[in-house]
Amino acid sequence: MVIVMKFGGTSIGDGKKIRNVAKIITSKKRVDKDIVAVTSAMTQITNSLVNISKDALDVRDIDKINNFISKIKEKHEEAIEDAIEKETIKNDVKKIIYALIDELEKVLIGVAYLGELTPKSKDYILSFGERLSAPILSGAIRDLGYHSIYLTGGEAGIVTDENYGCARPIKLLVKERVLPLLKEGIIPVITGFIGGTENGNITTFGRGGSDYSAALIGAGIEANMVEIWTDVSGILTSDPRIVKNVKRIPKMSYIEAMELAYFGAKVLHPRTVEPLMEKNIPLRIKNTFEP
């Protein structure tokens, strides 16, 4: 059985939560399931990347960029410390994170000096959220004794058009790139939200697009199940953070789920259901904190 498990930002909000997610993933792996993990950025990281890219363009304050870089570095360092116990794995992941953060700093300073932020550049900047979280989750899985590697959506075979900010897939090479990893017993951790053009440029699917990434990967490898792990237990009659005494809707059709998503249900990205409906792949909404 092949299961795609997608974890949102609230599920991986800090290092302890990332370790909890790694335990959920490996517990499924233990019962002879092939697992593909898809991860969002850590909580509020994408928002902060949106804000700093705008500031880099409008304010062009290098000190502000440096301050942001220090904070994002500290946040991910703390996550590594809490998510991973083995020093060798910690150090490996830190090297990856430091290289990515150095790259992000250079891009933001470039935006400030040039006074230009194209849709292509913005997608590149926003991709760092998932590109930073994926190595940490993969490291936490390895720390628990399992083989894991991390991939960007483009590296995993999601090839998109060049509609930066709201890209659409034009080709799925996921089966060729991901299934061989599963056969070797590897748990791939794939960045949600982002794909790649045929030329290798990073694209994004728009806010909340990690759900869509999971669906595309699930369809591409013809998974038995796609699971969206969040902070609520399934699709509910209302938002439990606003309304009391909500009820869980135990089952619904693809069309009903699509309608809910398009009319604003935050538990699902609007485009998530389409790829799954085409392949008749079941979708489950699960609570990371009540697995």
C-alpha positions in Angstrom: 0.0 0.0 0.0 1.3 3.5 -0.9 0.2 6.5 1.1 0.9 10.1 0.6 0.9 12.1 3.8 0.9 15.8 3.7 1.6 17.9 6.8 0.6 21.6 7.1 2.4 24.4 8.8 0.6 24.0 12.2 1.7 20.3 12.2 5.3 21.2 11.9 5.3 24.5 13.7 8.4 23.8 15.8 11.0 21.1 16.3 9.0 19.1 18.8 6.0 19.0 16.4 8.3 18.0 13.5 9.6 15.1 15.6 6.0 14.1 16.4 5.2 14.1 12.6 8.3 12.0 12.0 7.0 9.5 14.5 3.5 9.4 12.8 5.2 8.8 9.5 7.5 6.0 10.7 4.7 4.3 12.7 2.8 4.0 9.4 6.0 2.7 7.7 6.3 0.0 10.3 3.1 -1.7 9.2 4.6 -2.3 5.7 3.3 0.7 4.0 5.2 2.8 1.4 5.1 6.4 2.6 5.6 9.6 0.7 5.7 12.7 3.0 4.8 16.2 1.7 5.5 19.1 3.9 4.5 22.8 4.1 6.7 25.5 5.5 6.9 26.0 9.3 4.2 28.2 10.8 4.2 31.8 9.6 7.4 31.3 7.5 5.7 31.9 4.2 3.9 35.0 5.5 7.3 36.4 6.7 8.9 35.6 3.3 6.0 37.5 1.6 6.6 40.5 3.9 10.4 40.6 3.7 10.3 40.3 -0.1 8.0 43.3 -0.2 10.2 45.2 2.2 13.3 44.4 0.2 11.6 45.9 -2.9 9.9 48.9 -1.2 12.1 49.8 1.7 15.4 48.5 0.5 16.8 48.3 4.0 19.8 45.9 4.2 19.8 45.9 8.0 16.2 44.8 8.0 17.0 41.9 5.7 20.0 40.9 7.9 17.7 41.0 11.0 15.1 38.8 9.2 17.8 36.3 8.2 19.1 36.1 11.8 15.6 35.4 13.0 14.8 32.7 10.4 18.1 31.1 11.0 17.5 31.0 14.8 14.0 29.5 14.3 15.2 26.7 12.1 18.3 26.0 14.3 15.9 25.6 17.3 13.7 23.3 15.2 16.7 21.1 14.4 17.8 20.9 18.0 14.3 19.8 19.1 13.6 17.5 16.1 16.8 15.6 15.9 18.9 13.9 18.6 21.9 12.4 16.8 24.7 15.0 16.5 25.9 13.7 13.1 22.4 14.1 11.5 21.9 17.4 13.3 25.2 18.7 11.8 24.3 17.4 8.3 20.9 19.2 8.4 22.4 22.4 9.7 24.9 22.5 6.8 21.9 22.3 4.4 19.9 24.9 6.2 22.8 27.3 6.5 23.5 27.0 2.7 19.8 27.7 1.9 19.6 30.7 4.3 22.8 32.1 2.8 21.2 31.8 -0.7 18.0 33.4 0.5 20.0 36.4 2.0 21.8 37.0 -1.3 18.5 36.9 -3.3 16.8 39.4 -0.9 19.8 41.7 -1.0 19.7 41.4 -4.8 16.1 42.5 -4.8 16.9 45.5 -2.6 19.8 46.6 -4.8 18.0 46.1 -8.1 14.6 47.5 -6.9 12.9 44.7 -8.8 10.8 41.7 -7.8 9.5 39.7 -10.7 6.9 36.9 -10.2 9.7 34.5 -11.0 11.9 36.0 -8.3 9.0 36.1 -5.8 8.3 32.4 -6.3 11.9 31.6 -5.8 11.9 33.5 -2.5 8.7 31.9 -1.3 10.0 28.4 -2.0 12.5 28.7 0.8 9.8 28.0 3.4 9.3 24.4 2.2 12.9 24.0 1.2 14.0 24.7 4.7 11.4 22.5 6.5 11.9 19.4 4.3 15.5 18.6 5.2 14.6 19.0 8.9 11.7 16.5 8.7 13.8 14.1 6.6 16.5 14.4 9.2 14.1 13.6 12.0 12.9 10.5 10.1 16.5 9.4 9.7 17.1 10.1 13.4 14.4 7.5 14.2 16.3 4.9 12.2 14.6 5.0 8.7 16.0 5.9 5.3 14.8 9.2 4.0 15.8 11.9 1.5 14.2 15.2 0.7 13.2 16.6 -2.7 11.7 19.7 -4.1 8.5 19.3 -6.0 10.4 19.9 -9.2 13.0 17.3 -8.4 10.1 14.9 -7.6 8.8 15.3 -11.1 6.1 18.0 -10.9 6.8 19.9 -14.1 4.7 23.1 -14.5 4.1 25.9 -16.9 5.7 29.3 -16.3 2.7 31.0 -14.7 4.6 32.1 -11.6 2.5 32.4 -8.5 -0.3 30.1 -9.8 1.5 27.4 -11.8 -0.3 24.5 -13.4 1.3 21.1 -14.0 2.0 20.2 -17.6 3.8 16.9 -17.0 4.1 14.5 -14.1 7.3 12.5 -13.9 6.6 11.5 -10.3 6.2 7.8 -11.0 9.7 7.6 -12.6 11.4 9.6 -9.8 9.5 8.5 -6.7 8.6 4.9 -7.1 12.2 3.7 -7.3 12.9 5.4 -4.0 9.9 3.5 -2.4 11.2 0.2 -3.7 14.5 0.9 -1.9 12.6 1.4 1.4 13.3 5.2 1.4 10.7 7.7 2.7 10.9 10.7 0.4 10.0 14.0 2.0 8.8 16.3 -0.8 8.3 20.1 -0.6 4.7 21.1 -1.0 3.6 24.3 -2.7 6.3 24.3 -5.4 7.0 22.7 -8.8 9.5 23.3 -11.5 9.5 24.4 -15.2 11.1 22.3 -17.9 14.1 24.6 -17.6 14.4 23.9 -13.9 13.0 27.2 -12.6 11.0 27.1 -9.3 7.3 27.8 -9.5 4.6 27.9 -6.9 0.9 26.8 -6.9 -0.4 29.8 -4.8 -1.1 29.9 -1.1 -2.2 26.6 0.4 -0.7 24.8 -2.6 0.9 22.0 -0.6 -2.4 20.1 -0.6 -2.4 20.3 -4.3 1.2 19.1 -4.4 0.2 16.1 -2.4 -2.7 15.3 -4.7 -0.5 15.6 -7.8 2.1 13.3 -6.3 -0.7 10.8 -5.2 -2.1 10.8 -8.7 1.4 10.6 -10.3 2.3 7.4 -8.4 -1.3 6.1 -8.3 -1.3 6.0 -4.5 -3.8 4.0 -2.5 -4.6 7.0 -0.3 -3.8 10.7 0.2 -3.9 12.0 3.7 -4.0 15.7 4.6 -2.7 16.1 8.2 -3.8 19.3 9.9 -5.0 20.7 13.3 -8.7 19.6 12.9 -10.2 16.1 12.8 -11.6 15.9 9.3 -14.0 18.2 7.5 -16.3 19.8 10.1 -19.6 21.6 9.9 -17.9 24.9 10.9 -14.5 26.2 12.0 -14.0 24.8 15.6 -11.7 27.8 16.4 -14.8 30.0 15.9 -17.9 27.9 16.6 -18.5 25.5 19.4 -20.2 22.1 19.2 -19.2 21.4 15.6 -19.7 18.0 14.0 -17.5 16.0 11.8 -18.7 15.1 8.3 -17.7 11.4 8.1 -17.8 11.0 4.3 -18.5 13.1 1.2 -18.2 12.9 -2.6 -15.3 14.4 -4.6 -17.8 17.0 -6.0 -19.0 18.0 -2.5 -15.4 18.3 -1.4 -14.5 20.5 -4.4 -17.5 22.7 -3.8 -16.6 23.2 -0.1 -13.0 24.1 -1.1 -14.0 26.5 -3.8 -16.4 28.3 -1.5 -13.8 28.8 1.1 -13.4 25.8 3.4 -9.8 26.3 4.6 -9.1 22.6 5.3 -8.6 22.0 1.5 -6.9 23.9 -1.3 -9.5 24.3 -4.1 -7.5 22.3 -6.7 -6.7 19.4 -4.5 -9.6 17.1 -5.4 -9.3 17.2 -9.2 -6.2 14.9 -9.6 -7.5 12.5 -7.1 -11.0 12.3 -8.6 -9.5 11.4 -12.0 -7.7 8.4 -10.5 -10.4 7.6 -7.9 -7.9 7.9 -5.0 -9.5 8.4 -1.6 -8.6 11.5 0.4 -8.6 11.7 4.2 -8.3 14.7 6.5 -6.5 13.7 9.8 -5.5 15.5 13.0 -1.8 15.6 13.7 -2.4 16.1 17.4 -5.0 13.3 17.6 -3.6 10.7 15.2 
